[in-house]
């Protein structure tokens, strides 16, 4: 009898172990099945390193990239394929943030019951991106062969509607990697950092508004240079006597250098962290680059950092979201590259501060850049001319908002931000507003 009881106990333990193993397997399958199915060695869904099914669409349902047994098929002529290449990814999946790489498992259309083939054969999945191909084409044309980037997103929904980074490659060309220019396989809006130049004065203005009580009553006199700490901060020319709003419109280095030094390294450090400029955004399986800033105990270095130079490095996506939060009265939707899949909202600043900053940015366009250069857009913006320190012309920045859209544009070694990057922003935003050709 005892022997039977012992055997029964052993059988019961084996059954429990089997059930536990089955539960473990099911849980692992649910958690990792999609990843396992999308592994490149799976010859059932890959041929020659390429998927055999799946399609990427733009926000309007236009096909950007379709896979079948013959390989990938990119839509449009070569220049149109180039305009979207850093979004879709290239034929060899060399672009780390490319959709054909990031959303590989979604294109496979794995199902835990039917696997990757389904009941009616291998069909693959469809991923609808937030990008509008015509907006990307407008941005690519406006850059006109110059290196740089354009990012535009709807700060109310999080949808990134335009994302161009140049130089590019023809993504359909498997040999392109051998002749591609440096930077062609990186999406600079997401993965790069640059000195922001005077666009960073937006943050310095924000910190000043919230920490200097008499700011609206102050005047600043610019003689073309001013002594701060142990050195000199210079302007391109003497701006004369200005109030705070005029100093912003004139992008006066002397005024903003003085403000940054007065705010001090601790306050400036708090604000770059508060505004998300030293952290990254994670969205749809993509992670953006982190910015970096140095505010040491030298008043001169803090002054130069406060005007977007010294060791400042900003990620363009973070800058775009920050401007979106200003336009959104303090908050903005987190960015997304898939239509309607924003992860939530970021609360960056108070509504009163956002309102004051919007007034400053709008005034910049009205009194400096010229509303006539941006017809119908009612834009608020800040330009930037970021010195590179390598003997080449400075990078030309232009960032701001219009309607529900925040944007960031940069032309590498383009010189004046308003003169060079401003027209690029206008071309894209006019297309978005339905006024472009």
N, C-alpha and C positions, 0 to 999 in steps of 0.2 A: 504493500500500500504506500509506504513511504517512497519507494522507488517511483511509483506512478505519480505521486505528488511532485517529486523532484523533476521528473520529465515534463510534467505539465507546467511547472514554474519556468523551466528553461524555454519551452515553447512560447509561453507568454512573454518572456523577456525578448525573445527573437522577434515576435510579432510587434512588440512595442518599439524595438530598435528599427524594424522595417518601416513602421509608421512614422517614427521620428525622422528617418532618412528620407522618406517620401515627402514629408513636410518641408524638410531642409531643401530638397531638390526643387520643389514647387516654388518656395520663396526665392531661391537663387535664380530660377528660371524667370520669375516675374521681375526680379530686380535687374538681371543681366542678359535676359534673352535677346532683347533688341541689340545690345552691344555685341553679343556673340554672333548673331545673324549678320551683322554688318562688318564682320572682320574680313580684311582684304583677301585672306586665304580661302574664303568660301567661294569655290568655283561655281556654285549653283547660281550666284547672283553677280559674280564678277567675271569678266573676260578681258585678259590682257591688262589687268589693273583697273578696268573701268566697269561701272555698273551696267547692267543690261536692261534696267527699267527704272522709271522715276522721272519726275519733271519739276523744274523750278519755274514758277510764274511770278510776274510782277503784281503789284497791287490791283491792277485792272484785269488780271487774267491773261495777259500776254505771255506767251512762252519765251523764256530766256534760255533754258537749257533742257534738252530732253535726251534721255538715254534709251537705247534699244540694243538689240543683238549686234548691231553694226558699230556701236560706240556712242560717244556724246555728240549731240547736234546743237550748236549754239545758233541763236536766231540773229538775223540781220547781216548787214555788210560788215567788212572788217572794222571800220571805225566805230560802228555801233556795238560790235562785240568788245572792242577795246574799252568803250565807255562804261561797260558793266562788268569788266573782267575781275576787278578786285572785290566785287560783290559775289558773283557766281563762283569764282575760282577758275583755274585753268584746267586744261585736259589732264595734266599730271597731278592735280591736287596739291600743287606746291605752295599755294597761298593759304597760310594757316587759318585765316578767318573766312576763307571762301565758303560759300553755302554748300557747294558740292562735297566739301570735306566735313564741315560742322554738322550738316543735317543728313549725313550719309545713311544713318539708320532709319531716318524718317522717309527717305527716298526708297529704301528697301521695302517699307510698309510691312514690317514684321507683325504677326499676330500670334499670341501664345497658343492658340488652338490650331490654326491652319499653317503656322510657320510663315515662310516668305512667299510661298507659291500660291496659297489660297486654294479654294475649291475649283476655280475656273482658270487656272494657269497663272504664270508670273506676270503681274501687272505693274507692280511698283507703286510708290506713293507720290503724292503731289504736295509740294510745300509752296505756299503763297507768301512771297516776301512783301515787305512794306514799301519797297523801292518802286518808283515809277520810272520805267525805262526812258520815257521822253524827257524827264527832268535830268536824268543822268546824261543823256545825249546833249542836252542844252548846256550842262556844266562842262562836259568834255570839249564841246565846240568853243565855249567861252574861254577856256584855258588856252586854247589855240597852240598846242604843242609845248607849252611851258610846264615845268614841273611844279607840283603843288597839290592842293586838295580842295574839295567842296563838300561840306556836310550840311544838310537841312533836315530838321525834324519837327514834327507837330508836338509841341510841348504839352498839349492837352490830352493826347492819346499815347504818346511815346513812339509813334511810328516814324522811323527814319525813312524819308521819302527820296532823298538824294544822297549818294555816297560815292564820290569819285576821287580817285587818287592816281596821280600821274608821276612818273611815266608808267605806261601800261604795256601789256603784250597782247597779241591776238590769242585768246584763250584756246582757239581751235587748233593752233599750231603746236604739235608735240615737240618741235625742235626749237621753240622760241627761247627756252631757258638758256640755250647756248649763246644767244646773241642779245639777250635782254639787258637793258640799262639797269644800273644799280637802283634799287628801290621799286622795281616793277612788280615784285612779288610781295609787297607789303601794303596793307591798307593804312595809310598814314593817319587818317582821322581816328582810327581805333588803336593802332599799335605804335605810333611814334610820339615823340615829345620835341618841342621846339621852344626857343626863347620867345615869349609872347609880345615883346615890345610894349607899345603904349596901350594895347588892349588890356593889359594888366591893371591899368589905372582905374578900370571899373571896380576891381576889388579894393584898391587903395581908397577910392572914393567911398565905397561901402563902409569900410572900417572908420573912415573919418566922419561920416554922417552919424554913426552910432557911438562915437567916442569923443568927439570934439564939440562941446556944447555951443560955442559961439561961431561955428563954421559959416553959417549963412550971413554973418555980419562981417566976416573978414575980407580983407583985400590983399592981393599979392602983387608985388611989383617985380617984373622980370626985366633984367638988363642984358639977357642973353647968357648969363651965367650967375651962379650964386655959390658962396662958400658954405659947405656943410661939413661939420667935423673937421677932418684933416685934409680935405680936398675940395674940388670944384665939381659941381653938376652944371652941365651946359644945355642950352636950347639952340635950335637951328638959328634963331634970331630973337631979338628983344621983343617981348609981347606987351611991355608997358604995364600999366596998373589994371588989374582985373578982379572981379569977384570970383567966387568958387565955380559958378556955372560957366563963366567965361574962361576960367583956367582949364576946365574940362574940355570945352569946345576947341580951345587953342592947343590942347594936349601939352600944356606947359610942364616941361621937366623940372624946372626950378620950383614951381609951386607944389607939384606932387612929390618931389624929392624932400621938400621941407615937411610936408604932411606925413610922409612915411617915417622920417627920422623922429618926428614928434610922437607918433604913435608907438614907435619902438619895436624891437625885434619880437618881444613876447606877443604883443597884440597882432602883429602881422602874421606870425606863425599860427596863431589861433584861427585867423580868418581863412588862410589857405586850406587849413584842415576842415574848418566848418563848411566851406563851400565845395568840398569834395575834390580839390585840386591836387591833393597828395595821395588820394586813394583811387581805386579803379572801379569801373562799373562792370558787373557781370550780367550778361543778358543773352538768352537763347543759346547758352553754352559757350559764349564768347566772353573774353575778359579784356578790358581795355588797359592801356599802359598807365602807370602811376606818374604823376608829375613830381618834381622835386624843387625845393626852394631853400636858400640859405639866408637866414637873417641873423648875422653875428652881432657882436657888440659895437662894431664900427658904425657910427652914424652915416658915414659916407657910403658904406656898402649897403646899409639898409635903405638909404635914399635911392641908390641905383636899382636895387631889387624892387623897390616900390614903384618904379616906373617901367618894370618889365625887362630889366637887363641883369647885370651881374651874373649870378649862376641860375637864374630862373629857367625852368623847363616845364612847360605845360602840355598836357595832352589835349588835342583839339576837341575830342568828344566831351571831356569834362568842362571845357570852356563853353561849348554849345549848350550843355545842360544848365550851367550856371546862368547864362543869358536867358535861357528858357524860363528859369525860376524867377528872374527879374520880371520878364514879360507876364508871367503867371501870378503876379502879386505875391511872390515868395515861395511858391511851390511849382513843381513840374513833374510830369510823368517820366518815369525811368525809360531810357531808350530801348527800342526793340527793332530788330531787323526782319521779324516775321509779323505780318499784318495782324494787329489786334492782340498781340501777346506781351504787352508791357507788364512788368512784374509789380508795378505799383507807383507810388508817388514819393518824391523826396521833398522834404520841407527844409529849405536852406536859409531863408531870411524872413524877417517880419514884413508885413504888408506895407507899413509906412515907409520903411527903407526902400522897398521895391518900387513904390510909387515915386519916391524922390529920384531914384536911379533912372526910372523910365523917363522922367522929365528931362534929366541930363542927357540921356542918349538921344531922345527926340530932338532936343535943342542942338545937339551936334550936327544932325542932318540939316536942320532948318538954317542954322547960322554959318555952318562951315562947309559941309559936303554938298549941300544944295538939293532941295526937294525936287527940283526939276530933273535932276539926274536919276531919280527913282520915282517916276510918275505913277501915281495911284497906290503907292505902297505904304504910305504913312509909317515909314521906317524909323526905328531908333537904332543907333549903331555907334561903334567905336572903331576907328582905324588904328593900325599899328605899323611901325617901321622898325623891325627888329634887327639890330646889328648882329652879324654872324661872327665877327672876330677873326675871320680867315682871309680878309682882304677882298672878298666878293661883295657885291651890292647887298643891302639888307633885304630880309624877307618882308613881303608886303602882306599885311593882315587886314581883314575886315570882318567884324562879327557884330551881330545884333539880332533884331527880330522884326517881323512884319506880319500882322494878322496873328494866326495861331502858330506861326513858324519861327523857330530860332535857327540861326545859320552861323557857320564859321567858314571862312575862305582864306586861303593863303597861297600866294604865288612866290615860289622860292626865288630869291635874288631879284625880286620884282621892283624894289625901291619903295615908292610911296604907297601906303596901304589904300588910301582913298582913291588915288588915281589909277592904280593897277588892279587891286583886288575888288574895289567897289563895283566896277562895271561887270565883273564876273558874277558877283552876287545879284546885281540887278537883272542880268540876263536869265538867271535861273528863277528868281522870284517872279519875274514877269511871266515866265512860262507856267509857273505854278498858279498864278492868278488868271491864266488863260489869255493873257495879252501878247505872249510871245508868238513868233511865227511857227 
